[in-house]
Amino acid sequence: MRPDESPKDVPPGEAYLLDSGALLVYLLDGPGASKVERLLRQAEQGQARVMISAVDLHELYNRVTRLGGQEAFAEASYVIRQIPLRVLPFGRDEAEEIGELGYGCTQGVPDHKAGGSVVARYYCRKHGWTLVTAAARGESGVPGESGVLSEPGVSVMQVE
């Protein structure tokens, strides 16, 4: 894994931000894993930047540990450290900006069903990056539910 860096340090070019679901699909070799693998190959060749926020990485590790315990966590951590994935820090400034904008909320209520991490969507909208997600619609899977694919200002690559 490359050293953590600020979003402003990301060089120009194709930039992709994975949410925890997309990285989980890759780790489990699920449907769409080949799309994530292709992006990681491009990153190895210097043709793209592939990133994840520290918040999404934490969520991924939580999910992996819940699914498979400490052994699964250790394996996921090892694999993630081998791939060209930049981890973006998330601090007070980002938290305040997201909170001030009410980002991730619908009429003041947190929108937990929007698909993709609120932090990932925030970074993608702010910096013009492409969000790579396994979430096509709300977590309930109900067709027609408000989802990340309909969010203005966010380019999305669906992995499933």
Backbone as a printed PyTorch tensor [residue, N CA C, xyz], in Angstrom:
tensor([[[  0.8420,  -1.1590,   0.0000],
         [  0.0000,   0.0000,   0.0000],
         [  0.8920,   1.2270,   0.0000]],

        [[  0.5320,   2.1890,  -0.7740],
         [  1.3220,   3.4060,  -0.8260],
         [  1.0090,   4.2660,   0.3930]],

        [[  1.9150,   5.1890,   0.7130],
         [  1.6730,   6.0370,   1.8810],
         [  0.3760,   6.8340,   1.7220]],

        [[ -0.2470,   7.1070,   2.8480],
         [ -1.4540,   7.9220,   2.8270],
         [ -1.1070,   9.3020,   2.2930]],

        [[ -2.0660,   9.9010,   1.6400],
         [ -1.8350,  11.2300,   1.1220],
         [ -3.1340,  11.9940,   1.0820]],

        [[ -3.0130,  13.2680,   0.9690],
         [ -4.1780,  14.1300,   0.9050],
         [ -4.7820,  14.0570,  -0.4910]],

        [[ -6.1060,  14.2620,  -0.6120],
         [ -6.7150,  14.2740,  -1.9460],
         [ -6.0690,  15.2990,  -2.8750]],

        [[ -5.5620,  16.3990,  -2.3280],
         [ -4.9450,  17.4110,  -3.1900],
         [ -3.6150,  16.9340,  -3.7720]],

        [[ -3.0580,  15.8400,  -3.2250],
         [ -1.8030,  15.2900,  -3.7190],
         [ -1.9860,  14.3030,  -4.8660]],

        [[ -3.2330,  13.9990,  -5.2210],
         [ -3.4870,  13.0290,  -6.2890],
         [ -3.1880,  13.6930,  -7.6310]],

        [[ -2.2390,  13.1350,  -8.3980],
         [ -1.8840,  13.7370,  -9.6820],
         [ -3.0400,  13.6580, -10.6780]],

        [[ -2.9970,  14.4950, -11.7030],
         [ -4.0410,  14.4410, -12.7160],
         [ -4.0450,  13.0940, -13.4300]],

        [[ -5.1260,  12.8070, -14.0880],
         [ -5.2710,  11.5390, -14.7920],
         [ -6.5280,  10.8510, -14.3160]],

        [[ -6.7040,   9.6270, -14.7510],
         [ -7.8790,   8.8680, -14.3390],
         [ -7.7810,   8.5650, -12.8540]],

        [[ -8.8210,   8.9320, -12.1190],
         [ -8.8290,   8.7130, -10.6770],
         [-10.1130,   7.9890, -10.2870]],

        [[ -9.9600,   6.9060,  -9.5470],
         [-11.0800,   6.0770,  -9.1340],
         [-11.0360,   5.9120,  -7.6240]],

        [[-12.1830,   6.0610,  -6.9950],
         [-12.2810,   5.8830,  -5.5570],
         [-13.2050,   4.7050,  -5.2840]],

        [[-12.6350,   3.6580,  -4.6810],
         [-13.4180,   2.4750,  -4.3460],
         [-14.1760,   2.7190,  -3.0520]],

        [[-15.4060,   2.2260,  -2.9830],
         [-16.0510,   2.1810,  -1.6830],
         [-15.7940,   0.7960,  -1.1060]],

        [[-16.1930,   0.5780,   0.1330],
         [-15.8820,  -0.6940,   0.7880],
         [-16.5120,  -1.8790,   0.0610]],

        [[-17.6910,  -1.6930,  -0.5150],
         [-18.3610,  -2.7850,  -1.2240],
         [-17.5940,  -3.2380,  -2.4520]],

        [[-17.0420,  -2.2930,  -3.1980],
         [-16.2750,  -2.6480,  -4.3970],
         [-15.0140,  -3.4200,  -4.0250]],

        [[-14.3360,  -2.9840,  -2.9680],
         [-13.1250,  -3.6850,  -2.5570],
         [-13.4650,  -5.0650,  -1.9960]],

        [[-14.6020,  -5.1870,  -1.3160],
         [-15.0340,  -6.4870,  -0.8110],
         [-15.3260,  -7.4530,  -1.9610]],

        [[-15.9730,  -6.9550,  -3.0160],
         [-16.2330,  -7.7830,  -4.2030],
         [-14.9090,  -8.3010,  -4.7640]],

        [[-13.9000,  -7.4330,  -4.8350],
         [-12.5830,  -7.8310,  -5.3360],
         [-11.9740,  -8.9170,  -4.4370]],

        [[-12.0010,  -8.6960,  -3.1290],
         [-11.3860,  -9.6460,  -2.1980],
         [-12.0700, -11.0110,  -2.2290]],

        [[-13.3840, -11.0160,  -2.4220],
         [-14.1400, -12.2710,  -2.4310],
         [-14.2620, -12.8740,  -3.8250]],

        [[-13.6470, -12.1950,  -4.8100],
         [-13.7270, -12.6220,  -6.2080],
         [-15.1820, -12.7880,  -6.6450]],

        [[-15.9810, -11.8110,  -6.2390],
         [-17.3990, -11.8310,  -6.5790],
         [-17.6620, -11.2660,  -7.9610]],

        [[-18.9410, -11.2150,  -8.3380],
         [-19.3080, -10.6440,  -9.6410],
         [-18.8020,  -9.2000,  -9.7460]],

        [[-18.0550,  -8.9140, -10.7750],
         [-17.5080,  -7.5770, -10.9680],
         [-16.0810,  -7.4130, -10.4750]],

        [[-15.5160,  -8.4380,  -9.8430],
         [-14.1420,  -8.3450,  -9.3250],
         [-13.1500,  -8.0340, -10.4410]],

        [[-13.4290,  -8.5180, -11.6400],
         [-12.5020,  -8.2790, -12.7610],
         [-12.4120,  -6.7890, -13.1070]],

        [[-13.4800,  -6.0390, -12.8900],
         [-13.4260,  -4.5930, -13.1480],
         [-12.4780,  -3.9010, -12.1750]],

        [[-12.5550,  -4.2860, -10.9110],
         [-11.6540,  -3.7090,  -9.9100],
         [-10.2230,  -4.1360, -10.2010]],

        [[-10.0430,  -5.3970, -10.5590],
         [ -8.7070,  -5.9060, -10.8870],
         [ -8.1040,  -5.1380, -12.0690]],

        [[ -8.9180,  -4.8430, -13.0700],
         [ -8.4460,  -4.0760, -14.2260],
         [ -7.9660,  -2.6830, -13.7960]],

        [[ -8.7150,  -2.0320, -12.9140],
         [ -8.3070,  -0.7160, -12.4210],
         [ -6.9960,  -0.8000, -11.6490]],

        [[ -6.8420,  -1.8460, -10.8580],
         [ -5.6060,  -2.0100, -10.0860],
         [ -4.4140,  -2.2670, -11.0020]],

        [[ -4.6250,  -3.0080, -12.0930],
         [ -3.5440,  -3.2080, -13.0820],
         [ -3.1600,  -1.8800, -13.7200]],

        [[ -4.1570,  -1.0780, -14.0450],
         [ -3.8840,   0.2460, -14.6210],
         [ -3.0940,   1.0990, -13.6310]],

        [[ -3.4250,   0.9960, -12.3540],
         [ -2.6990,   1.7620, -11.3300],
         [ -1.2430,   1.2980, -11.2430]],

        [[ -1.0130,  -0.0020, -11.3330],
         [  0.3580,  -0.5290, -11.3120],
         [  1.1710,   0.0060, -12.4770]],

        [[  0.5110,   0.2330, -13.6090],
         [  1.1860,   0.7180, -14.8120],
         [  1.2320,   2.2440, -14.8780]],

        [[  0.7260,   2.9080, -13.8470],
         [  0.7390,   4.3650, -13.8100],
         [ -0.3110,   5.0160, -14.6960]],

        [[ -1.3010,   4.2620, -15.1240],
         [ -2.3330,   4.7870, -16.0140],
         [ -3.5680,   5.2800, -15.2700]],

        [[ -3.6550,   4.9990, -13.9820],
         [ -4.8090,   5.4030, -13.1900],
         [ -4.3940,   5.5180, -11.7340]],

        [[ -5.1860,   6.2410, -10.9740],
         [ -5.0140,   6.3230,  -9.5310],
         [ -6.2190,   5.6190,  -8.9230]],

        [[ -5.9730,   4.6770,  -8.0330],
         [ -7.0490,   3.9620,  -7.3630],
         [ -6.8980,   4.2210,  -5.8640]],

        [[ -7.9920,   4.6780,  -5.2640],
         [ -7.9470,   5.1090,  -3.8690],
         [ -9.1250,   4.5400,  -3.0930]],

        [[ -9.0280,   4.6510,  -1.7860],
         [-10.1330,   4.3530,  -0.8800],
         [ -9.9710,   5.2920,   0.3060]],

        [[-11.0690,   5.7270,   0.8770],
         [-10.9600,   6.5810,   2.0630],
         [-10.6640,   5.7000,   3.2740]],

        [[-10.0220,   6.2790,   4.2640],
         [ -9.7400,   5.5480,   5.4970],
         [-11.0410,   5.0680,   6.1380]],

        [[-12.1140,   5.8400,   5.9910],
         [-13.4110,   5.4580,   6.5480],
         [-13.9150,   4.1910,   5.8640]],

        [[-13.8350,   4.1330,   4.5320],
         [-14.2860,   2.9480,   3.8130],
         [-13.3910,   1.7430,   4.0930]],

        [[-12.0990,   1.9700,   4.2500],
         [-11.2030,   0.8660,   4.5640],
         [-11.5560,   0.2780,   5.9320]],

        [[-11.8380,   1.1390,   6.8850],
         [-12.2700,   0.6740,   8.2100],
         [-13.5630,  -0.1410,   8.0910]],

        [[-14.5170,   0.3610,   7.3150],
         [-15.7780,  -0.3620,   7.1270],
         [-15.5200,  -1.7380,   6.5030]],

        [[-14.6300,  -1.7820,   5.5210],
         [-14.2950,  -3.0620,   4.8860],
         [-13.7190,  -4.0410,   5.9090]],

        [[-12.7390,  -3.5870,   6.6980],
         [-12.1320,  -4.4690,   7.6900],
         [-13.1800,  -4.9640,   8.6990]],

        [[-14.0980,  -4.0880,   9.0750],
         [-15.1800,  -4.4930,   9.9820],
         [-16.0260,  -5.5990,   9.3540]],

        [[-16.3990,  -5.4130,   8.0940],
         [-17.2310,  -6.4020,   7.4050],
         [-16.5040,  -7.7390,   7.2670]],

        [[-15.2390,  -7.6870,   6.8890],
         [-14.4530,  -8.9070,   6.7200],
         [-14.3340,  -9.6500,   8.0480]],

        [[-14.0730,  -8.9250,   9.1280],
         [-13.9340,  -9.5510,  10.4400],
         [-15.2520, -10.1680,  10.8930]],

        [[-16.3590,  -9.4750,  10.6440],
         [-17.6730, -10.0330,  11.0020],
         [-17.9740, -11.2960,  10.1920]],

        [[-17.5740, -11.3100,   8.9270],
         [-17.8550, -12.4670,   8.0710],
         [-16.9520, -13.6600,   8.3680]],

        [[-15.6690, -13.3910,   8.6560],
         [-14.7320, -14.5150,   8.7580],
         [-13.7830, -14.4920,   9.9350]],

        [[-13.9480, -13.5560,  10.8490],
         [-13.1010, -13.5200,  12.0300],
         [-11.7040, -12.9670,  11.7650]],

        [[-10.8330, -13.1800,  12.7370],
         [ -9.4740, -12.6280,  12.6940],
         [ -8.6380, -13.1770,  11.5430]],

        [[ -8.8410, -14.4370,  11.2020],
         [ -8.0840, -15.0200,  10.0920],
         [ -8.4300, -14.3200,   8.7790]],

        [[ -9.7160, -14.0670,   8.5620],
         [-10.1430, -13.3650,   7.3480],
         [ -9.6090, -11.9380,   7.3430]],

        [[ -9.6060, -11.2890,   8.5140],
         [ -9.0540,  -9.9400,   8.6040],
         [ -7.5780,  -9.9310,   8.2150]],

        [[ -6.8050, -10.8730,   8.7750],
         [ -5.3670, -10.9280,   8.4910],
         [ -5.1110, -11.1540,   7.0040]],

        [[ -5.8910, -12.0290,   6.3940],
         [ -5.7190, -12.3020,   4.9700],
         [ -6.0730, -11.0670,   4.1270]],

        [[ -7.1920, -10.4200,   4.4570],
         [ -7.6040,  -9.2180,   3.7170],
         [ -6.5660,  -8.1120,   3.8680]],

        [[ -6.0830,  -7.9200,   5.0770],
         [ -5.0780,  -6.8840,   5.3260],
         [ -3.8170,  -7.1370,   4.5080]],

        [[ -3.3840,  -8.3890,   4.4500],
         [ -2.1980,  -8.7460,   3.6750],
         [ -2.4120,  -8.4340,   2.1900]],

        [[ -3.5460,  -8.8560,   1.6410],
         [ -3.8300,  -8.6330,   0.2200],
         [ -3.8820,  -7.1310,  -0.0800]],

        [[ -4.5620,  -6.3860,   0.7660],
         [ -4.7280,  -4.9470,   0.5280],
         [ -3.3810,  -4.2310,   0.5690]],

        [[ -2.4820,  -4.6800,   1.4040],
         [ -1.1560,  -4.0500,   1.4740],
         [ -0.3130,  -4.3320,   0.2200]],

        [[ -0.6910,  -5.3250,  -0.5640],
         [  0.0640,  -5.6820,  -1.7710],
         [ -0.4130,  -4.9470,  -3.0190]],

        [[ -1.6010,  -4.3740,  -2.9860],
         [ -2.1610,  -3.7630,  -4.1870],
         [ -1.8960,  -2.2540,  -4.2050]],

        [[ -1.8790,  -1.6480,  -5.3980],
         [ -1.5850,  -0.2160,  -5.5140],
         [ -2.8110,   0.6310,  -5.1630]],

        [[ -3.1280,   0.6660,  -3.8850],
         [ -4.3130,   1.3610,  -3.4000],
         [ -3.8760,   2.4640,  -2.4520]],

        [[ -4.2340,   3.6850,  -2.7860],
         [ -3.8970,   4.8230,  -1.9310],
         [ -5.0130,   5.0240,  -0.9250]],

        [[ -4.6470,   5.1970,   0.3280],
         [ -5.6270,   5.3960,   1.3850],
         [ -5.6730,   6.8850,   1.7170]],

        [[ -6.8580,   7.4590,   1.5570],
         [ -7.0420,   8.8860,   1.8210],
         [ -7.4480,   9.0990,   3.2740]],

        [[ -6.7460,   9.9630,   3.9780],
         [ -7.1180,  10.2210,   5.3670],
         [ -8.4570,  10.9450,   5.4450]],

        [[ -9.0870,  10.8350,   6.5720],
         [-10.3470,  11.5280,   6.8040],
         [-10.2470,  12.1660,   8.1810]],

        [[-10.2820,  13.4720,   8.1820],
         [-10.0930,  14.1840,   9.4380],
         [-11.1890,  15.1890,   9.7230]],

        [[-10.8650,  16.0600,  10.6380],
         [-11.8180,  17.0660,  11.1070],
         [-12.3430,  17.9410,   9.9770]],

        [[-11.4610,  18.3950,   9.0870],
         [-11.8930,  19.2900,   8.0060],
         [-12.9420,  18.6310,   7.1150]],

        [[-12.6840,  17.3960,   6.7250],
         [-13.6350,  16.6860,   5.8650],
         [-14.9500,  16.4250,   6.6070]],

        [[-14.8580,  16.0310,   7.8670],
         [-16.0630,  15.7690,   8.6590],
         [-16.9050,  17.0360,   8.7930]],

        [[-16.2410,  18.1560,   9.0420],
         [-16.9750,  19.4210,   9.1720],
         [-17.6190,  19.8250,   7.8560]],

        [[-16.8930,  19.6640,   6.7480],
         [-17.4500,  20.0550,   5.4540],
         [-18.6560,  19.1900,   5.0900]],

        [[-18.5480,  17.8930,   5.2920],
         [-19.6770,  17.0080,   5.0060],
         [-20.8610,  17.3590,   5.8960]],

        [[-20.5930,  17.6060,   7.1730],
         [-21.6600,  17.9670,   8.0990],
         [-22.3140,  19.2920,   7.7540]],

        [[-21.4960,  20.2810,   7.4150],
         [-22.0150,  21.6130,   7.0800],
         [-22.8810,  21.5670,   5.8310]],

        [[-22.4880,  20.7670,   4.8620],
         [-23.2420,  20.6710,   3.6210],
         [-24.4700,  19.7860,   3.7630]],

        [[-24.5620,  19.0570,   4.8820],
         [-25.6590,  18.1080,   5.0270],
         [-25.5300,  16.9760,   4.0280]],

        [[-24.2950,  16.7480,   3.5820],
         [-24.0540,  15.7520,   2.5480],
         [-24.3820,  14.3620,   3.0770]],

        [[-25.0740,  13.5890,   2.2690],
         [-25.4800,  12.2590,   2.6790],
         [-26.8040,  12.2680,   3.4010]],

        [[-27.4770,  13.4210,   3.3880],
         [-28.7680,  13.5330,   4.0620],
         [-29.8470,  13.9170,   3.0550]],

        [[-31.0430,  13.4670,   3.3220],
         [-32.2050,  13.8750,   2.5530],
         [-33.1230,  14.6000,   3.5170]],

        [[-33.3450,  15.8740,   3.2900],
         [-34.1810,  16.7050,   4.1610],
         [-33.7430,  16.5900,   5.6180]],

        [[-32.4180,  16.6400,   5.8370],
         [-31.8750,  16.6440,   7.1810],
         [-31.7890,  15.2830,   7.8480]],

        [[-32.2250,  14.2230,   7.1730],
         [-32.1830,  12.8820,   7.7470],
         [-31.0660,  12.0980,   7.0490]],

        [[-30.1610,  11.4470,   7.8110],
         [-29.0870,  10.6810,   7.1640],
         [-29.6420,   9.6750,   6.1670]],

        [[-29.0200,   9.6520,   4.9880],
         [-29.4660,   8.7810,   3.9020],
         [-28.5700,   7.5520,   3.8730]],

        [[-28.8820,   6.5650,   4.7100],
         [-28.0600,   5.3590,   4.7990],
         [-28.3350,   4.3870,   3.6680]],

        [[-29.3360,   4.6620,   2.8560],
         [-29.7080,   3.7280,   1.7910],
         [-29.2940,   4.2380,   0.4140]],

        [[-28.4610,   5.2500,   0.3570],
         [-28.1310,   5.8630,  -0.9230],
         [-27.1430,   5.0530,  -1.7360]],

        [[-26.4990,   4.0730,  -1.1620],
         [-25.5320,   3.2710,  -1.9080],
         [-24.1950,   3.9720,  -1.9800]],

        [[-23.1440,   3.2620,  -1.7170],
         [-21.8230,   3.8820,  -1.6990],
         [-21.6670,   4.6870,  -0.4250]],

        [[-20.4900,   4.7950,   0.0440],
         [-20.2020,   5.5350,   1.2610],
         [-20.4310,   7.0210,   1.0650]],

        [[-20.9620,   7.6800,   2.0790],
         [-21.1430,   9.1300,   2.0420],
         [-19.7880,   9.7970,   1.8200]],

        [[-18.7550,   9.2900,   2.4890],
         [-17.4140,   9.8740,   2.3530],
         [-16.8990,   9.6960,   0.9260]],

        [[-17.0750,   8.5120,   0.3560],
         [-16.6190,   8.2660,  -1.0150],
         [-17.3610,   9.1720,  -1.9940]],

        [[-18.6700,   9.2970,  -1.8210],
         [-19.4430,  10.1570,  -2.7250],
         [-19.0290,  11.6180,  -2.5840]],

        [[-18.7540,  12.0430,  -1.3730],
         [-18.2840,  13.4170,  -1.1160],
         [-16.9680,  13.6790,  -1.8610]],

        [[-15.9780,  12.7890,  -1.6720],
         [-14.6870,  12.9710,  -2.3450],
         [-14.8510,  12.9970,  -3.8640]],

        [[-15.6700,  12.0920,  -4.3970],
         [-15.8400,  12.0120,  -5.8520],
         [-16.4930,  13.2710,  -6.4010]],

        [[-17.4910,  13.7510,  -5.7230],
         [-18.1430,  14.9820,  -6.1810],
         [-17.1700,  16.1540,  -6.1000]],

        [[-16.4510,  16.2700,  -5.0030],
         [-15.5450,  17.4060,  -4.7860],
         [-14.3810,  17.4230,  -5.7810]],

        [[-13.8330,  16.2410,  -6.0950],
         [-12.6130,  16.1840,  -6.9100],
         [-12.8360,  15.6900,  -8.3370]],

        [[-14.0650,  15.3120,  -8.6760],
         [-14.3470,  14.8460, -10.0340],
         [-13.8660,  13.4340, -10.3120]],

        [[-13.6820,  12.6400,  -9.2630],
         [-13.2320,  11.2680,  -9.4350],
         [-14.4130,  10.3640,  -9.7450]],

        [[-14.1260,   9.1690, -10.2170],
         [-15.1640,   8.1730, -10.4760],
         [-15.3080,   7.2710,  -9.2550]],

        [[-16.5450,   7.1370,  -8.7810],
         [-16.8440,   6.2480,  -7.6660],
         [-16.9990,   4.8300,  -8.1960]],

        [[-16.2820,   3.9030,  -7.6000],
         [-16.3960,   2.4850,  -7.9560],
         [-17.1270,   1.8150,  -6.7970]],

        [[-18.3000,   1.2810,  -7.0880],
         [-19.1570,   0.7620,  -6.0340],
         [-19.8410,  -0.5330,  -6.4470]],

        [[-20.2160,  -1.3110,  -5.4480],
         [-21.0080,  -2.5140,  -5.6930],
         [-22.4840,  -2.2190,  -5.4450]],

        [[-22.8070,  -1.0090,  -5.0100],
         [-24.1890,  -0.6500,  -4.6790],
         [-24.8610,   0.0190,  -5.8690]],

        [[-25.8290,  -0.6580,  -6.4630],
         [-26.5530,  -0.0860,  -7.6010],
         [-27.7420,   0.7270,  -7.1390]],

        [[-28.2940,   0.3530,  -6.0000],
         [-29.4350,   1.0730,  -5.4400],
         [-29.3450,   0.9190,  -3.9330]],

        [[-30.3400,   1.3550,  -3.2380],
         [-30.3220,   1.3030,  -1.7800],
         [-30.0180,  -0.0860,  -1.2570]],

        [[-29.5330,  -0.1370,  -0.0460],
         [-29.1150,  -1.4010,   0.5490],
         [-30.2490,  -2.4150,   0.6290]],

        [[-31.4870,  -1.9580,   0.6380],
         [-32.5910,  -2.9070,   0.7060],
         [-32.7640,  -3.6480,  -0.6080]],

        [[-32.1890,  -3.1030,  -1.6940],
         [-32.3000,  -3.7470,  -2.9950],
         [-33.6260,  -3.4950,  -3.6840]],

        [[-34.4110,  -2.5900,  -3.1510],
         [-35.7230,  -2.3180,  -3.7250],
         [-35.5760,  -1.5010,  -4.9960]],

        [[-36.0510,  -2.0180,  -6.1450],
         [-35.9680,  -1.2480,  -7.3840],
         [-36.7020,   0.0830,  -7.2300]],

        [[-36.1040,   1.1170,  -7.7960],
         [-36.7190,   2.4350,  -7.7580],
         [-36.3510,   3.2390,  -6.5250]],

        [[-35.7050,   2.6080,  -5.5460],
         [-35.2820,   3.3430,  -4.3680],
         [-34.1480,   4.2830,  -4.7580]],

        [[-34.0910,   5.4480,  -4.1380],
         [-33.0420,   6.4140,  -4.4560],
         [-31.6850,   5.7720,  -4.2610]],

        [[-30.8490,   5.8430,  -5.2780],
         [-29.5450,   5.1930,  -5.1820],
         [-28.4280,   6.0700,  -5.6900]],

        [[-27.2140,   5.6010,  -5.5220],
         [-26.0350,   6.3560,  -5.8910],
         [-25.9870,   6.6250,  -7.3890]],

        [[-26.5730,   5.7460,  -8.1960],
         [-26.4920,   5.9210,  -9.6390],
         [-27.2320,   7.1590, -10.1230]],

        [[-28.1580,   7.6630,  -9.3160],
         [-28.9180,   8.8320,  -9.7410],
         [-28.3860,  10.1280,  -9.1430]],

        [[-27.2920,  10.0640,  -8.4190],
         [-26.7860,  11.2620,  -7.7630],
         [-26.0860,  12.1770,  -8.7640]],

        [[-26.5490,  13.4290,  -8.8600],
         [-25.9050,  14.3590,  -9.7870],
         [-24.4860,  14.7000,  -9.3390]],

        [[-23.6110,  14.8590, -10.2950],
         [-22.2520,  15.2780, -10.0020],
         [-21.3100,  14.1600,  -9.6200]],

        [[-21.7630,  12.9180,  -9.6230],
         [-20.9040,  11.7920,  -9.2670],
         [-20.9030,  10.7870, -10.4150]],

        [[-19.7390,  10.5800, -11.0070],
         [-19.5800,   9.5660, -12.0390],
         [-19.3930,   8.2260, -11.3330]],

        [[-20.1090,   7.2020, -11.8000],
         [-20.1120,   5.9260, -11.0990],
         [-19.7300,   4.7860, -12.0270]],

        [[-18.8950,   3.8700, -11.5290],
         [-18.6090,   2.6160, -12.2000],
         [-19.1820,   1.5170, -11.3300]],

        [[-20.1460,   0.7890, -11.8660],
         [-20.7930,  -0.3060, -11.1420],
         [-19.9820,  -1.5750, -11.3180]],

        [[-19.7010,  -2.2980, -10.2280],
         [-18.9040,  -3.5160, -10.3530],
         [-19.7410,  -4.7860, -10.3660]],

        [[-21.0030,  -4.7280, -10.0010],
         [-21.8180,  -5.9510, -10.0340],
         [-22.7410,  -5.9300, -11.2090]]])
